[in-house]
Amino acid sequence: MTKLISIVIPVFCEEQNVLKFYNRLEQITREMRNYTWEYIFVNDGSADGSYLELKKIAAKDKKTKVLDLSRNFGKEIALSAGIEAASGSAVITIDCDLQHPPELIPLMIKKWEEGVEVVATIRKKIENQPLTRLIGSKLFYLLMSKISEVEMISQTTDFRLIDKKVADIFKTISEKSRMYRGIIDWMGFKKEYVEFDADARAEGVSGYSYRKLLNLAINSITSFSLFPLKIAGIIGVIITFFSSLLLLIMLPTYFIFRSPFFSPLAIVAVSNTFFIGIVLISLGLIALYIGNIHNEVVNRPLYIVKDRLNFD
């Protein structure tokens, strides 16, 4: 029996790239006649003509399916929507800006057929990547490698293949603050990596603004590590220790030796400064976790689909 492979493609303001990506993907899949295919494009509230381009493709190709989300929910949610709609024996997630080369798909499927349940990709370099993004990415993975409870390999991407059993388990995960690749890494399973050099974007600019990247980093840290809560306590202990030492010096210096260098007001000011620092640091970090808990308890749907194309 021919196996169905689902390819999930999140789309956000990619009007200029959608057709180019589709044509390049078709060149690859047409050569792999032992499989049947479904392309699931998830339009994540694009403000340009991306959805119109997708409608044109879907009208000509019934294996091209489109989920049109009611607004921009973010790439992580768009990926989740596509995976939930997928029915293939394997699911491949890939960006449509052509920085993820579709030419790797045959190799990924070959490894899957050999028994690998997760085939992830590692980006070795990106053409014309801004220095700020490069530094930010390296710092993020360095930090995650030190504090995360899940092993995350540096420069891994969302371009990956997951077996149906992995996809089915992923569909049961309900958390709303999510990082797709982090959740897949957390799940385990037999995994192998494939390296690639990323080309520059075919057209347009990245939909991932610095604000979105920062939000993703914060969600990743708070979702996969308790270290920030621990470090708040550690900082509190250190500040309390040194403030105690300073007070032990200031108090006898003023009250016993009557030194003019320290007044009661200075002692109170130092004490308040240290304790306020402890409270603010602790509250700020705890607030991140409380915010995540709030998002889970509210229990809104993860996303809203406005329109579906070619779903029977």
Phi, psi and omega per residue, in radians:
M1 nan 2.339 -3.131
T2 -1.199 2.325 -3.124
K3 -1.489 2.450 3.080
L4 -1.612 2.271 3.071
I5 -1.950 2.180 3.100
S6 -1.688 2.311 3.066
I7 -2.040 2.070 -3.088
V8 -1.790 2.197 -3.065
I9 -2.237 1.852 3.046
P10 -1.274 2.452 -3.085
V11 -2.282 2.180 3.031
F12 -2.445 1.894 3.122
C13 0.939 0.968 -3.133
E14 -2.097 0.626 -3.095
E15 -0.911 -0.695 -3.069
Q16 -1.375 -0.286 -3.033
N17 -1.876 -0.349 -2.994
V18 -1.001 -0.897 -3.091
L19 -1.164 -0.708 3.103
K20 -1.049 -0.767 3.120
F21 -1.104 -0.806 -3.118
Y22 -1.020 -0.812 -3.127
N23 -1.093 -0.707 3.140
R24 -1.200 -0.683 3.105
L25 -1.128 -0.725 3.127
E26 -1.049 -0.677 3.123
Q27 -1.032 -0.633 -3.121
I28 -1.318 -0.877 -3.014
T29 -1.241 -0.505 3.111
R30 -1.099 -0.503 3.136
E31 -1.368 -0.254 -3.086
M32 -1.840 1.331 -3.004
R33 -1.339 -0.149 3.137
N34 -1.389 -0.037 -3.094
Y35 -2.236 2.696 2.919
T36 -1.840 2.787 -2.957
W37 -2.335 2.636 2.874
E38 -2.368 2.280 3.074
Y39 -1.776 2.138 3.124
I40 -1.968 1.755 3.077
F41 -1.538 2.292 3.121
V42 -1.974 1.836 3.122
N43 -1.395 1.912 -3.011
D44 -1.612 1.066 3.088
G45 1.151 0.664 -3.123
S46 -1.060 2.431 -3.133
A47 -1.599 -0.111 -3.136
D48 -1.796 -2.670 -3.095
G49 -1.643 0.417 -3.109
S50 -1.001 -0.775 -3.084
Y51 -1.140 -0.661 3.105
L52 -1.108 -0.699 3.089
E53 -1.111 -0.714 3.133
L54 -1.148 -0.660 3.113
K55 -1.098 -0.687 3.118
K56 -1.103 -0.762 3.139
I57 -1.148 -0.786 -3.102
A58 -1.121 -0.542 3.138
A59 -1.177 -0.496 -3.115
K60 -1.682 -0.387 -3.026
D61 -2.309 1.872 -3.041
K62 -1.268 -0.261 3.075
K63 -1.429 -0.145 3.056
T64 -1.545 2.008 -3.133
K65 -1.943 2.591 -3.075
V66 -2.301 2.276 2.940
L67 -1.875 2.133 3.117
D68 -1.844 1.850 -3.117
L69 -1.326 2.656 -3.025
S70 -1.228 -0.342 3.092
R71 -2.804 -3.101 3.096
N72 -1.400 1.832 3.130
F73 -1.630 -0.208 -3.114
G74 1.829 2.679 -3.045
K75 -1.064 -0.708 -3.098
E76 -1.069 -0.693 3.127
I77 -1.259 -0.683 3.113
A78 -1.065 -0.726 3.078
L79 -1.056 -0.759 -3.139
S80 -1.090 -0.729 3.123
A81 -1.068 -0.744 3.136
G82 -1.153 -0.727 3.139
I83 -1.152 -0.678 3.122
E84 -1.125 -0.502 -3.142
A85 -1.510 -0.209 -3.059
A86 -1.357 2.544 3.136
S87 -2.235 0.188 -3.064
G88 -1.320 2.880 3.044
S89 -1.209 -0.395 3.017
A90 -2.486 2.652 3.138
V91 -2.161 2.231 3.092
I92 -1.956 2.243 3.069
T93 -1.864 2.345 -3.040
I94 -2.695 2.528 3.066
D95 -1.404 2.731 -3.109
C96 -1.816 0.232 3.109
D97 -1.528 0.073 3.096
L98 1.225 0.248 2.970
Q99 -1.411 -0.417 2.990
H100 -1.641 1.957 -3.048
P101 -1.296 2.048 3.098
P102 -1.050 -0.337 -3.130
E103 -1.099 -0.263 3.094
L104 -1.402 -0.220 -3.049
I105 -1.020 -0.779 3.111
P106 -1.010 -0.719 3.122
L107 -1.148 -0.717 3.132
M108 -1.092 -0.726 3.130
I109 -1.197 -0.655 3.092
K110 -1.025 -0.793 3.126
K111 -1.130 -0.666 3.105
W112 -1.107 -0.740 3.122
E113 -1.125 -0.420 3.106
E114 -1.450 -0.028 3.058
G115 1.958 0.009 3.102
V116 -1.340 2.291 -3.046
E117 -1.653 -0.393 3.051
V118 -2.357 2.075 3.057
V119 -1.930 1.872 -3.109
A120 -1.793 2.807 3.133
T121 -2.061 2.584 3.100
I122 -2.065 2.180 -3.134
R123 -1.497 2.014 -3.122
K124 -1.351 -0.717 3.096
K125 -2.771 2.812 3.105
I126 -2.194 2.276 3.074
E127 -1.151 2.294 3.046
N128 1.058 0.536 3.100
Q129 -1.298 2.281 3.101
P130 -1.023 2.488 -3.104
L131 -1.047 -0.649 -3.115
T132 -1.105 -0.684 3.123
R133 -1.222 -0.670 3.125
L134 -1.088 -0.829 3.135
I135 -1.123 -0.774 3.136
G136 -1.047 -0.731 3.141
S137 -1.122 -0.779 -3.133
K138 -1.142 -0.702 3.115
L139 -1.133 -0.691 3.136
F140 -1.063 -0.877 -3.101
Y141 -1.203 -0.574 3.068
L142 -1.104 -0.780 3.127
L143 -1.123 -0.805 -3.113
M144 -1.112 -0.609 3.131
S145 -1.161 -0.437 -3.120
K146 -1.539 -0.605 -2.971
I147 -1.991 -0.314 -3.040
S148 -1.306 2.555 3.046
E149 -1.463 -0.049 3.117
V150 -2.099 2.334 3.117
E151 -1.252 2.119 3.089
M152 -2.124 2.070 -3.130
I153 -1.325 2.390 -3.103
S154 -1.045 2.407 3.059
Q155 1.168 0.362 2.978
T156 -1.237 2.743 -3.055
T157 -2.220 3.063 3.064
D158 -1.389 -0.086 3.072
F159 -1.347 1.762 -3.091
R160 -2.744 2.804 3.063
L161 -1.931 2.349 3.046
I162 -2.213 2.454 3.112
D163 -1.179 2.784 -3.122
K164 -0.992 -0.681 -3.128
K165 -1.130 -0.610 3.079
V166 -1.193 -0.770 3.134
A167 -1.088 -0.705 -3.132
D168 -1.113 -0.689 3.101
I169 -1.212 -0.696 3.110
F170 -1.007 -0.658 -3.119
K171 -1.129 -0.401 -3.120
T172 -1.477 -0.204 -3.110
I173 -1.381 2.172 -2.984
S174 -1.837 -0.077 -3.061
E175 -1.077 2.510 -3.036
K176 -1.662 -0.560 3.034
S177 -1.506 1.730 -2.955
R178 -2.339 2.678 3.006
M179 -2.269 1.938 -2.996
Y180 -0.908 -0.943 -3.061
R181 -1.162 -0.545 3.102
G182 -1.172 -0.718 3.123
I183 -1.133 -0.748 3.126
I184 -1.104 -0.726 3.092
D185 -1.112 -0.682 3.130
W186 -1.111 -0.601 -3.083
M187 -1.183 -0.472 -3.139
G188 1.572 -2.255 -3.080
F189 1.242 2.916 -3.124
K190 -1.259 2.214 -2.984
K191 -2.339 2.500 2.984
E192 -2.363 2.781 -3.081
Y193 -2.050 2.567 3.056
V194 -2.190 2.287 -3.120
E195 -1.666 2.632 3.075
F196 -2.686 2.744 3.006
D197 -1.712 2.198 -3.099
A198 -1.494 2.270 3.041
D199 -1.307 2.900 3.001
A200 -1.176 2.744 3.093
R201 -0.952 2.455 3.128
A202 -1.106 -0.861 -3.136
E203 -2.575 2.765 3.013
G204 1.299 -2.953 -3.130
V205 -2.104 2.790 -3.107
S206 -1.105 2.419 3.064
G207 -1.357 -0.140 3.130
Y208 -1.570 1.695 3.095
S209 -1.289 2.939 3.111
Y210 -1.097 -0.584 3.109
R211 -1.129 -0.749 3.119
K212 -1.152 -0.680 3.108
L213 -1.123 -0.693 3.112
L214 -1.131 -0.754 3.109
N215 -1.078 -0.702 3.112
L216 -1.101 -0.729 3.133
A217 -1.109 -0.764 3.139
I218 -1.119 -0.791 3.121
N219 -1.083 -0.671 -3.138
S220 -1.130 -0.769 -3.112
I221 -1.147 -0.796 -3.094
T222 -1.314 -0.366 3.136
S223 -1.473 -0.509 -3.004
F224 -2.100 0.221 3.125
S225 -2.706 2.421 3.006
L226 -1.701 0.089 -3.057
F227 -1.022 -0.717 3.122
P228 -0.996 -0.651 3.094
L229 -1.176 -0.674 3.134
K230 -1.179 -0.733 -3.087
I231 -1.190 -0.502 3.070
A232 -1.071 -0.748 3.105
G233 -1.158 -0.695 -3.141
I234 -1.119 -0.795 3.115
I235 -1.072 -0.717 3.110
G236 -1.042 -0.743 3.128
V237 -1.123 -0.770 -3.120
I238 -1.107 -0.813 -3.133
I239 -1.107 -0.737 3.124
T240 -1.089 -0.710 -3.131
F241 -1.081 -0.876 -3.089
F242 -1.248 -0.582 3.084
S243 -1.162 -0.616 3.092
S244 -1.135 -0.753 3.104
L245 -1.067 -0.772 -3.127
L246 -1.108 -0.708 3.116
L247 -1.173 -0.619 3.095
L248 -1.122 -0.495 3.083
I249 -1.419 -0.755 -3.055
M250 -1.206 -0.738 -3.053
L251 -1.094 -0.944 3.128
P252 -1.168 -0.559 3.128
T253 -1.069 -0.674 -3.117
Y254 -1.442 -0.862 -2.991
F255 -1.412 -0.535 -3.106
I256 -1.660 -0.876 -3.061
F257 -1.624 -0.067 3.113
R258 0.936 0.709 -3.136
S259 -1.196 2.393 3.130
P260 -1.364 -0.126 -3.076
F261 -1.274 -0.482 -3.099
F262 -2.128 2.188 3.079
S263 -1.901 2.869 3.076
P264 -0.985 -0.625 3.137
L265 -1.126 -0.703 3.120
A266 -1.132 -0.686 3.128
I267 -1.099 -0.798 3.131
V268 -1.116 -0.723 -3.119
A269 -1.092 -0.778 3.120
V270 -1.088 -0.781 -3.140
S271 -1.054 -0.834 -3.122
N272 -1.106 -0.709 -3.122
T273 -1.047 -0.815 -3.118
F274 -1.151 -0.782 -3.092
F275 -1.211 -0.622 3.070
I276 -1.126 -0.689 3.089
G277 -1.038 -0.767 3.122
I278 -1.055 -0.831 -3.080
V279 -1.115 -0.791 -3.094
L280 -1.138 -0.759 3.119
I281 -1.078 -0.828 -3.115
S282 -1.114 -0.783 -3.128
L283 -1.125 -0.697 -3.137
G284 -1.084 -0.760 -3.131
L285 -1.249 -0.735 3.125
I286 -1.111 -0.602 -3.134
A287 -1.055 -0.610 3.113
L288 -1.059 -0.764 -3.125
Y289 -1.253 -0.673 3.090
I290 -1.105 -0.659 3.095
G291 -1.067 -0.740 3.097
N292 -1.105 -0.733 3.118
I293 -1.084 -0.728 3.119
H294 -1.024 -0.785 -3.125
N295 -1.079 -0.620 3.140
E296 -1.271 -0.705 -3.060
V297 -1.233 -0.599 -3.125
V298 -0.991 -0.606 3.014
N299 1.094 0.622 2.974
R300 -1.293 2.757 3.071
P301 -1.093 2.627 -3.104
L302 -1.116 -0.586 3.135
Y303 -2.781 2.905 3.095
I304 -2.197 2.218 3.126
V305 -1.645 2.119 3.140
K306 -1.472 -0.619 -3.093
D307 -2.673 2.620 3.095
R308 -2.251 2.379 3.100
L309 -2.116 2.320 3.071
N310 1.156 0.361 2.994
F311 -1.665 2.111 -3.111
D312 -1.343 nan nan
